């Protein structure tokens, strides 16, 4: 029986696409569903294109009515992957899926983590602080932003010519290379 991956995403879904591509023809792992809190997010189109179940939900569905929890209970995921999903995961969910929810963060945690530290916010802060390196962190999710145990990190050098945009591109390359690989290794 295939291991089931569920991806939570809110935006373009480029990391979700890399995960879908990695496991599209796998005999061991499948992307069972994409969950998004934004119906207009391009990740929804990616899910449709690959005929992957897509569940759109509201804040109320997530935090109050347990709609998302009910869908997860039906799917029985082996791993929940946050790929550009910014809401804090409810404590009940982190308990139920302990060490089964992972997140990709675009910096070397514990630096540049926490509420509000996502996407360009992270890259701008890193450039403004004249850091010489940045990278990605893949970590388990707990009840606090970006504080779960670290699974994997990789870094890139920052030179004097880098802007938040060029740093973002370097980080995307690391994300696309390593995220699907780490997911596969966790599900072996």
C-alpha positions in Angstrom: 0.0 0.0 0.0 1.3 3.5 -0.9 2.3 5.9 1.7 0.1 9.0 1.6 1.4 12.6 1.5 -1.0 15.5 2.0 0.3 19.0 1.0 -0.9 22.2 2.6 -0.2 25.3 0.4 -1.5 28.8 0.0 0.2 30.2 -3.1 1.9 29.4 -6.4 2.7 25.8 -5.3 6.1 25.4 -7.0 7.3 23.2 -4.1 4.0 21.3 -4.2 4.7 20.7 -7.9 8.2 19.3 -7.3 6.7 17.0 -4.7 3.9 15.9 -7.2 6.5 15.3 -9.9 8.8 13.3 -7.6 6.0 10.8 -6.6 3.8 10.9 -9.7 5.0 7.5 -10.9 6.1 6.1 -7.5 5.0 2.7 -6.4 5.5 3.6 -2.8 4.4 7.1 -2.2 1.5 9.3 -3.5 0.3 12.8 -3.1 -3.2 12.1 -1.9 -4.5 15.6 -1.5 -3.7 19.3 -1.7 -5.3 21.5 1.0 -5.4 25.2 0.5 -6.9 28.1 2.3 -7.1 30.2 -0.9 -9.4 29.1 -3.7 -7.6 31.4 -6.1 -4.1 30.0 -5.4 -2.3 28.6 -8.4 -1.5 25.4 -6.4 -5.3 24.6 -6.8 -4.7 24.5 -10.6 -1.7 22.3 -10.2 -3.8 19.8 -8.2 -6.5 19.8 -10.8 -4.0 19.3 -13.6 -2.7 16.2 -11.9 -6.1 15.0 -10.8 -5.2 15.2 -7.1 -8.0 15.8 -4.7 -8.1 19.5 -3.6 -9.7 20.7 -0.5 -10.3 24.4 -0.1 -11.0 25.5 3.5 -11.7 28.6 5.5 -10.2 29.8 8.8 -13.4 28.6 10.5 -13.1 25.1 8.9 -9.5 24.9 10.1 -9.7 26.3 13.7 -13.4 25.9 14.8 -15.4 23.4 12.9 -12.9 20.6 12.5 -13.7 20.3 8.8 -10.0 19.9 7.9 -9.5 17.4 10.7 -12.4 15.3 9.3 -10.8 15.3 5.8 -7.5 14.2 7.3 -9.1 11.5 9.3 -10.6 10.1 6.1 -7.3 10.3 4.1 -5.1 8.9 6.9 -1.9 10.6 5.7 1.5 9.2 6.6 3.0 12.7 6.2 1.5 16.2 6.2 3.7 18.7 4.3 3.5 22.4 4.7 4.7 24.0 1.5 4.0 27.7 1.7 1.2 27.4 4.2 1.3 30.3 6.7 -1.3 29.5 9.4 -0.3 28.1 12.7 -1.3 24.5 13.0 -3.9 23.8 15.7 -2.4 22.2 18.8 -4.8 19.2 18.6 -3.5 18.5 15.1 0.1 18.7 16.1 -0.6 16.2 18.9 -2.6 13.8 16.7 0.1 13.9 13.9 3.2 14.2 16.1 6.3 13.9 14.0 4.1 13.5 10.9 3.8 17.2 10.0 6.8 18.9 8.4 7.5 22.5 7.2 9.9 24.1 4.8 11.3 27.4 6.1 13.4 29.7 3.8 16.2 30.4 6.3 18.5 28.6 8.6 16.5 28.3 11.8 16.5 29.2 14.6 17.5 32.5 12.9 14.7 34.4 11.0 11.9 32.2 12.2 8.6 32.9 13.9 5.3 34.7 13.1 5.6 37.0 10.1 8.9 35.5 8.9 8.0 34.0 5.6 8.9 34.5 1.9 10.3 37.9 1.0 10.1 39.1 4.7 12.8 36.6 5.5 15.0 37.4 2.5 14.8 41.2 3.1 15.7 40.8 6.8 18.7 38.6 5.9 20.0 41.0 3.3 19.4 44.0 5.6 21.4 42.3 8.3 24.3 41.7 5.9 24.3 37.9 6.6 26.9 36.0 4.6 24.8 32.8 4.3 21.2 31.7 4.3 19.5 28.5 3.4 16.5 26.2 4.1 15.3 24.3 7.1 13.0 21.4 7.0 11.6 20.8 10.4 8.8 19.0 12.3 5.8 21.2 13.2 4.8 21.8 16.8 2.4 24.3 18.3 4.7 27.2 17.7 6.0 28.8 14.5 9.3 27.4 13.3 10.3 25.8 16.6 9.9 22.1 15.9 12.9 19.7 15.7 15.1 20.3 12.7 15.3 17.4 10.1 17.5 19.0 7.4 19.3 22.2 6.6 21.3 23.3 3.6 22.9 26.7 3.0 24.0 29.1 0.2 26.5 31.9 0.3 25.3 35.5 0.0 27.5 37.9 -1.8 27.5 41.7 -1.8 25.5 41.7 -5.1 22.6 39.7 -3.8 19.2 41.3 -3.4 16.1 39.8 -1.6 15.0 38.6 -5.1 18.3 36.9 -6.0 18.5 35.3 -2.6 14.9 34.1 -3.0 15.9 32.4 -6.3 18.9 30.7 -4.6 16.6 29.5 -1.8 14.0 28.2 -4.3 16.7 26.1 -5.9 17.6 24.5 -2.6 13.9 23.9 -1.8 13.1 22.2 -5.1 16.2 20.0 -4.8 15.9 18.9 -1.2 12.3 19.0 -0.1 11.0 16.0 -2.2 14.2 14.1 -1.3 13.7 14.6 2.5 10.0 13.6 2.2 11.0 10.4 0.4 13.6 9.6 3.1 11.1 10.2 5.9 8.7 7.7 4.3 11.1 4.9 3.8 
